[in-house]
Amino acid sequence: MRILVTGHDGYIGAVLVPMLLRDGHQVVGLDSSLYERADFTAAPPLAEVPRIHKDLRDLVADDVRGFDAVIHLAALSNDPLGNLDASLTRQINFEASLRCAELAKAGGTRRFLFSSSCSTYGAAGDEMLDESAAFRPVTPYAVEKVNLERALAELADDDFSPVYLRNATAYGVSRRLRLDIVLNNLVGWAHTTGRVLLLSDGTPWRPIVHVEDICRAFLAALAAPRELVHDEAFNVGRSEHNYRILELAEIVAETVPGARVEIASDAGPDARSYRVDFRKIEEKLPGFQPQWDARRSARELYDAYRRFGLRRDHLERSPFVRLAELERRIHEGEIEADLRPRVHAL
């Protein structure tokens, strides 16, 4: 297949593109390179593919014409970024993303794989949620994921098949590493300070999935017969990988020598608590064969952090913390507050 990957230079894209190439696909990337300084050299290098260097909001028809499939990863990629400016989150995660799908459909794309999120289930407590569960988004990020799924469903027809891959919280090593996601962050704190620092009370449930396994889900959805995936949602993860945050912290403390669990003095409950049922993807997409669990990846992350020389300041103000990197780039005049490149007067 000829495939366009939006956000190919991001955390998931950096892992997905090499896997697509190994499967024999032709890949074109599209990215604005907001996080190009996040070069985690303890991970394999980025794959070289043709690329369109462009903000998602500036797409034109020619950018997305003639692809068999589009894998749509590009977004403001987590709750803190979404809270930076709710209007920006709507512009990028909904309006520009929907336009991308509309242009792709008009340009002949038959399958549109959307990187959605289990955060759409929001504040759900202890109940196990399958794909039929009600949406209860509690952040702008999750709200726009819900809105885009619903809008994409209206585009579905005999020639255009949107697929909604609701990823659990990602973790694991990538060349475009993120330290603002839970397991990666906890291992980072343990390695650099000896503390596994919890900013909530540790009780919220969170399903997690390795970044490589997210990519395996996209590959499985690409390869599946149309009738199995057309206008379908799939939770991406494994049912046994729902953890309380405190459980993850204990796994990390057991992995990193000398580390101990600490709960921040101002820690409180987190409204984002949900447990997810992943039986549908296991039954409908047998090509999805996840390989990782939290304990194995805690070791992977710890070993990679040691090779890289990770420091405590990387966890607070570095390109590996997406919100901090955007704030730095705005402050230093590299980009405008709307995240577009700053044009300097001559």
N, C-alpha and C positions, 0 to 999 in steps of 0.2 A: 504494500500500500504506500501511497504518497500521503504523508501525514504532516500537518501543521501542529506544532506544540507551542501554545502561547505560555509565556512565563518559563521558557525552556532554560533560562539562566538562573533559576531559583532553586530552592532547597529540594523540591521533588524533581524538577526538571533536570537538574544536574545528574541525578541517578537514573531517571527514566530514559533520557535520550540514548545513552550507550546501550541500554537493554533493547530499545527499539531497533537500533542499528544491528545488534547481534541477531535479532529475529529477521533481518533482511529487509526492513522497511526503509523507504526514503524519507528523510526527516528534514523539515525546514523549521527553524526556530523564530519566535517573535518575542522580543523583550526590550524594555527600556533601560536595562542595566542599572537599576537603582542600587543594587547590592553587589556590584562587581568587586568591591574591596573585601568582601567576605570570602577570602581565599584560604580555605582550610587545607593546608598542604599535606596533612596526614591522610587525606582521602585521595582516591584516584583522580587524575586530571580530567577536565571537561572534555567532552567529545567535540570535535570540530565538525560543524554542519553549516550549510547556508543559513543566513539569518536576516531577519528584517528588524532593524534597530528603530523601534517606534513605540510611542505610548499607545496603549490599547485604545484610548479615546480618539486617536487619529487614524484609525483604520479606514482604508478605502477598498472598493470592491476587488481591485487587482491583487491586494495583499492576500486574499483568502480564496481566490478563484482556482479551481482545478485540483483540489485536494480530495482524496477519498474519505479522509477522516480528519477531524480536528480534536485535539486533546486540549481542553481549556483549563489551564492552571493559573493564569495570570489573575492577580487580585491583590488588594490589601489583605495581608495573609493571616491576621489573627485578631483577637478581640482588642488588645491595646492599640493596634494600628487603626482598627475600625473606629475606636473612640477618639482618635486624633481629630477627626472631622467627619461627622456623620454624613454630611453632604458629599464629601469626597468618596466615602465608601459607597454611596448610592451611585455616583457618577461612574466609578470604575467597576465595582463588583456587580452592579445591576445594569445601568444604562449602556455602558460601553460593551459589557459582556453580551447583552442581548443583541446589540447591533452586530457584534462579531458573529453570532449564530445566524442572524438574518442574512448577512452577507455571504456566509458560508453556504447556507441553503440555496441562495440565489446563484452561487457559483458552482453548484453541482456536488457539494459534499453530502454524503449519504449518512454518515454516522458522526455524531457530536457528543464526545465524552466530557461531561462536566465534573470537575473536581469540587464536589459539594462537601458537606461536613455533618458529622453526628451532633455537632453543637446546635443544629436546628431543633433538636429535641429539648434543649434548654434545661429548665428546672423541672426534673421529672422524678427525683428521689430514687427509691429502691426498685421500682418496677422495671422489668426487662422489656425493652422496646424493640419491636420489629419495624419494618418499613411502613406499616399501616398506622403507626402511632401518630398522635396529633403533634403538630409543630408547636413548640413553646419557646421561641427564641428570646433571649434576654439581652442581646447586644446588637448593635448595628451590623456587625459582621454576620451574625447568624440570621438576622432579619433579611438581609439582601440575598443570602444563600436561598432562603425560602422563596423570596420573590422571584429569583431567577429560575428556580426549578419550575414554578408555576407558569412563568412566561414561556419557557422552553417547551413545556407540554402543549401549549397552544400552537406551536410550530410543527409538531409531530404530524407526519402524514406518510403516505406510501413511499415517498422518496427521501424522507428525512427522519432519522431516528436519533432523538436525544436520549442519553443514558446518564443517570444521576448516581455518581459514586460518592456515597456519604462516608468519607474517611473518618475513622477514629482519630484521636490525637496522635500525631506522628512522633516518631523518635528515630534515632540512629544517625550514623555518620553520613555526611554528604560533603562534596567539595564546597557547596554554599551552605555551610553549617549554620544552624540556628541554635542559639542558647536560650531562647525565650519560650521553649516548649518543655513540658514538665520533666520528663526523664533526662533529657540532655542537660537541663538546668541543674537538677539535683546531683547528677554525677559531677558536673562542673564545680559546684559548691563543695562537694565532698573532697574532690581532688585538690582544690586550691586552698581550702580553709580547714579541712578536717571535720566540717559540719555539714550535715544534710539539713538545710534550712527550709522550713515550711512556712509559707506566708499565709496559709489558711490553717484551720484546726485539724486538717488531715482526714476529715470524715467524708468529703465528697467522693462520689464514684466517678471514674473516668475510664472509658475504654481506650486502649492505646494500640498502635500498629506501627511496625517498622516501615521506614520510608521505602525500602526495597520491596516489601510486601504490598504497599500501596501501588507501586509500579507493576507488580505482578497482576494486580486486579485490573489495571488498565489494559495490559496485554491480553488478559483473558476476555475482557469485554470487546476488544477489537476482533478477536478470533471467533467469538461465539456467533452462531447463526442469528440472523436478524430477529427471528420470532422470540428468541430468549431474552433479548435486551431492549427491544423497541419500546421507548417511553417507560422504561422501568428504572426503579431506584434499587440500589444495593448498598447495604451497610458494609463497609470494608474493614475487616478485622476478624478476630476469632472470639467466640462466646466466652471462652475460658480466660480471656485477657481483659476482663473488666476488673479494675483494681480500685481500692480506696487509695487516696494519695499517700496516706500513712504506710500502707503496704509497700508502695513503690519506694518510699524513703527507707524502709527497713531493708529491702533488697539492695539498695545502693550502699547502705551502711555495712552490709555483709560483704560487698564486693570490693570496696575501697578500704585498704588497710588503715585502721585507726580512726575511721570516720564514726561519728555519732549523730543521732537524730536530734534536732532542736526545732521547737516550734516558736516562731517569732512572738515577742511579748504582746504585740497588737494583733495577732492572728485571730480571725473570726471565721464563721461559716462562709462558704462560697455557694452562691445560688446556682452555679453551673454544676449540677450533679445529675448524672444519668448513667444507666446501665443499658447495654445494647445487645440485641440478639442478632447473630450473624449467620443463622442457618440458611437464609435464602441464598447468599452468595456461595455457600458451601454446596448447596444442592443444585443450583441452576448453572453455576459456572465452575465445573469440575477442573477447568484449567487453572483456577486460582488455588495455588498450593503455597500458603505462607510458610516461611522458614524460621522465623525469629520469635523469641519471647523476651520479656523484660530482663530476666537474669542474664541471658546470653548477651544482650545488647549493652547492659550496664558494663560488662567486661569489655566489649568492643569499644565503647565510648571511653572508658578509663584508659585503656591502652593507647587509643588515638590521642587523647588529651596529653598523655605523657610524651608521646613522640613529638607532638606539636609544641609543647612547652606552654600549655594554657596557664594564664595567670588570672588572679581574681578580677582585675580590671576588665578583662575580656567579658566577664559576666554582667557588667554594669554599663559600660560605655565603649562599645566596639561595634564593628560591622556585623558581628554575629548576633547582635540584639537589634532587631529590625526597627523598632520605634526609635531607639537611640541613634541609629545610623541616619534615619530620615531627619531627626531633629538636628543632628550635626550638620548635615548637608544644607538644610534650610538656613541654619545660623551662619554658616560659612559662605553663603551666597552661591552655592553650586546649583541649587534648585529653588524654585519659588515655593510659596506655601501650598500651592496646588499640585506640587510634586513634578511640575514640568521644568525642563532646563532653564536656567536664568540666561536671558539674552543681555549681554553687556553692550552698552552704547560705545561706539567708536569715538 
